Amino acid sequence: MTFKTPTKTDLYGYAFLLFVFAIGIYTSNTNMNFFENIFVREDGSVEYATSFMLLCISLLQLYRFFKLNKYKGYLWKIGMIGFIVIFFFGAGEEISWGQRIFNIESSEYFIENNAQKEMNLHNMVVNGTKVNKLIFSQLLTLILIIYLIIIPVIYQKSGQLKNWMAKFAIPLPHWHQSLAFVVATITMFIIPSSKKWELYELAFGVIFFLIFLNPYNIRIYSKTE
């Protein structure tokens, strides 16, 4: 795999995350009240920024879909529609589908079965286990390890994998994008708060936007690939 230097957009994204994480590390170790109740609070700037980044990915793929679908096969279209739906769903879930923005009351079902009594799926509790912990944490962690670390290592050695990713419009991260996520993961160990995962979700949103905007295999979003 050729090691390409980060673009200006990549650097802006990393600088933004560095700034936000620096504030998070400092305040979580010096003023926990500020960190938890202001900086990463529900309906705060970090949460909204995460939702915005996920929505941007969905809209980016939607734009590409309408621009290129007539040149592509049905597997490419399936992959693109999948990403559009997944990231739109993630953006909505992050802010409980605007429930608090529009002052919508939760139904009795969500009050009884949702850990935060909100209208979202990732905080649902099934048989005493939070869906967020089972699926959005454990399963997602495994997927991220495979996608960000394992696949880039074997990509150049496997023509079949390369073709498969192109057919389904799956972007391949650059080395620096994978590294940025690893650094964000390590940073979680030095933030002594259970609400630190709000920052991690923001890192996910920003880094994945950079991946989708400028992947290593950028030709999958061209007319000729």
Secondary structure, 3 states (H helix, E strand, C coil): CCCCCCCHHHHHHHHHHHHHHHHHHHHHHHCHHHHHHHHCCCCCHHHHHHHHHHHHHHHHHHHHHHHHHHHCCHHHHHHHHHHHHHHHHHHHHHCHHHCCCCCCCCCHHHHHHECCCCCCCCCEEECCEEHHHHHHHHHHHHHHHHHHHHHHHHCCCCHHHHHHHHHCCCCCCCHHHHHHHHHHHHHHHHCCCHHHHHHHHHHHHHHHHHHHHCCCCHHHHCCCC
